[in-house]
Amino acid sequence: KKMLQRRLVVLALLGAVVVAVLGEGFAGLRNQGNTCYLNSLLQTLYHCPPFREAVLERSPKGFRRRFGVTKVGALAKVFERLQKNKTAETRGLTKALGVDPREQQDAQEYLRLLLDDVEEASVAYRGELEAYLRTTEEPLVESVRTEGFFDVSLDLAADLASAIEAFLAPEALTGDLQWKTADGPRDAVKGYNFKSLPPYLVFHLRRFAFDFQRDRVTKLNAPLAFPVDLDLSHLITAKAA
């Protein structure tokens, strides 16, 4: 019993030291029921300094009082609470986003909504893909266009490198899928190259697939390995760069 009391005293003292050094600890976001997906997204966005600062600078309190609660205003209110190390409510934001807190939603969808609404902050997440379509035999015909992106959707694989490799792998267009050029149907390949990568690169894993045996959509719970450091500079082709 004395040993247990001593341990409790030591733990109490350690806890007091931690509180004294760090304050009362990090504050979080209240879950309204099924808003955990949104809370994890908000925590991620808050810890992206360019995005956080742009949101707080763009939506001062006076602006919100005058024009009512906008998506940016509601988001700024959440960020202000977190910045003061206080627990934040998200009811205003879910209302502005039109979210039913009782239903599970797709975090990727709301990431794009928020980035579209805070254009100057979204630069931190915006990259460019080069979409190409080219014939495989002479005379060569090619079509190239640039597409912006906020995230890259990947099929689930054993590791992140394999998933990225599969995303960039060219798709052959042959037989009935031949490219219909001005000179008639031609064998071709289509695919993507990275033209530019953003400072903060978001990968979206496609964890839901249709199960034909069960006739319903199922979640894929397999793990995906990823490195602590990720260098993708070699994937930006000289032509795209």
C-alpha positions, -999 to 999 in steps of 0.1 A, spaced: 0 0 0 28 24 9 46 16 -24 13 23 -43 10 56 -25 45 66 -33 39 58 -70 8 79 -70 27 108 -54 55 105 -80 29 104 -108 11 135 -94 44 154 -92 53 144 -127 19 156 -139 24 189 -121 57 194 -138 42 186 -172 14 211 -166 38 237 -154 60 234 -185 34 228 -212 3 244 -197 -29 223 -195 -20 203 -227 -33 205 -262 -70 212 -267 -91 192 -292 -123 193 -311 -157 181 -298 -172 153 -317 -209 159 -325 -216 123 -331 -201 112 -364 -178 142 -372 -145 124 -363 -136 124 -401 -140 162 -401 -122 167 -368 -91 148 -381 -92 170 -413 -94 202 -392 -65 192 -370 -44 185 -401 -53 218 -417 -47 237 -385 -11 223 -383 -4 236 -418 10 271 -410 3 288 -444 -33 276 -444 -39 284 -408 -25 320 -411 -44 327 -443 -77 316 -427 -72 337 -396 -60 368 -416 -88 366 -441 -117 363 -417 -114 389 -388 -142 390 -362 -156 422 -376 -160 407 -410 -179 377 -395 -203 400 -376 -211 420 -407 -216 392 -432 -227 363 -409 -211 329 -405 -194 318 -437 -174 286 -441 -142 306 -437 -156 325 -407 -167 293 -390 -133 277 -397 -115 308 -384 -135 305 -352 -124 269 -347 -88 279 -354 -89 308 -329 -100 284 -302 -73 260 -309 -47 288 -311 -57 298 -275 -54 261 -265 -91 258 -259 -115 230 -269 -133 240 -300 -169 234 -311 -176 227 -347 -213 232 -349 -210 265 -367 -187 250 -393 -209 219 -399 -239 243 -403 -219 264 -428 -208 233 -447 -243 218 -447 -231 187 -428 -254 164 -409 -233 155 -378 -252 122 -375 -239 109 -408 -204 97 -417 -190 116 -447 -160 117 -469 -131 138 -455 -117 142 -490 -148 160 -502 -147 185 -474 -110 191 -479 -117 202 -514 -146 224 -503 -125 242 -477 -95 246 -501 -118 260 -528 -131 285 -503 -97 297 -491 -80 303 -524 -49 321 -511 -43 294 -485 -49 265 -509 -16 273 -527 1 251 -500 -19 221 -513 -21 228 -551 -1 208 -575 -3 201 -612 -6 170 -633 3 166 -669 -23 144 -685 -11 129 -718 -25 108 -746 -2 96 -774 0 70 -801 24 42 -798 35 40 -835 46 65 -862 33 89 -872 31 100 -835 1 120 -824 0 135 -789 -24 154 -767 -13 170 -735 -31 191 -709 -24 204 -674 -47 196 -645 -46 211 -611 -51 190 -580 -54 193 -542 -49 156 -535 -39 124 -554 -62 94 -552 -44 61 -550 -55 25 -551 -45 5 -521 -12 -13 -524 14 -28 -501 33 5 -497 30 41 -508 58 38 -535 39 10 -552 6 29 -550 22 60 -566 39 38 -593 5 23 -602 -11 57 -604 15 69 -629 16 37 -649 4 43 -685 -28 27 -697 -29 10 -730 -57 18 -754 -60 -10 -780 -88 -29 -797 -122 -14 -791 -105 12 -768 -83 27 -796 -79 64 -797 -100 79 -824 -77 104 -840 -83 125 -871 -65 98 -891 -87 70 -877 -85 47 -847 -49 43 -834 -32 23 -806 -22 47 -778 -13 51 -742 -27 76 -717 -16 85 -682 -3 112 -659 30 128 -650 36 151 -621 43 186 -635 46 203 -601 43 192 -565 28 213 -537 46 220 -503 19 198 -486 10 167 -507 -22 149 -498 -27 113 -508 -63 99 -508 -65 61 -504 -94 44 -522 -103 21 -493 -138 13 -506 -144 -12 -534 -175 -30 -548 -177 -66 -537 -194 -85 -566 -199 -116 -545 -217 -98 -517 -232 -72 -541 -222 -43 -519 -194 -18 -512 -169 -29 -487 -140 -12 -469 -104 -24 -475 -86 -25 -441 -52 -36 -453 -23 -16 -441 -2 6 -463 35 11 -455 50 46 -460 84 61 -453 92 89 -429 109 109 -456 95 109 -491 114 123 -521 93 124 -553 116 148 -573 125 120 -597 89 117 -607 87 152 -621 97 145 -657 121 168 -675 94 174 -701 68 183 -674 93 204 -654 
